[in-house]
Amino acid sequence: MLTFAELVESRKAWIEDVLKPWCVTARRTDLRLAAEEWLDIAGKVDAESTLWTWAWSRFPELIHEGLPGLNETLPVKAHLSDGQMISGFPDRSQSENGQLVLYMDGHYSEPTSIDEIVAVEMLAYDSEPH
């Protein structure tokens, strides 16, 4: 039988070793299903600051280590599976449910599924996003 302290450590290990890595590799469809049940799966934590931050961490350029959600402070270029590229500043409030929206030249990009993004690169802050 586990003590309470051992139970807590087991839960923490499961989150780090199973849940977090799953979020990094899961498809958007499964992530959205998990988000609906997130309180039951992960406990009393916000899906935006855990599930979606972990999911977006597959592209380290989109997050700021230690802070929840997308990093809006630096421009990025996202390479899409169809060969297209979009660039701009990630918009946290517009990027919902595994869809990235970038802000560029006074306009928002169309939402792009996390599944359609193959790579993300950081742009120099002084470069003009295109």
Steps between C-alpha positions, in 0.01 A plus 500: 500500500624848409530777753343834408844644428575209265163547331576869441843416355344233277250754365776756436706235320201402283445864402869550410565159341167426329263794473744775403677292229160393364397866460819572306421234238118471496292607203268799535188281499623306803621817672154655465340186648746511789427870558131419554593254777809683624386549861440125530829412329742755640328629810417858586726661244415721207519324162640814338799517731567126496356293213525768231835636624640146501353433154653819355834416664565263207603831341721659768502831310130545581526483876698667774637239740332535837210714377162365385363545150655630183786748507366813330818705532701378200410449134513149355473329163291182492569246225183314405462145368373630164823700447352838591649723767332752725675747724423754765452528873301219667172629638406314817141618517427407137687166508252256648455124509827418327470757224775758460416856398778743417473878493680675216478836329177589680328173404449158651590182315238231451502249788749223424469159667792379708488189278576706187813659645822312431754750633522843658794736490560815695538814291736776595304756699604782269409306185170568333267194522364390160 
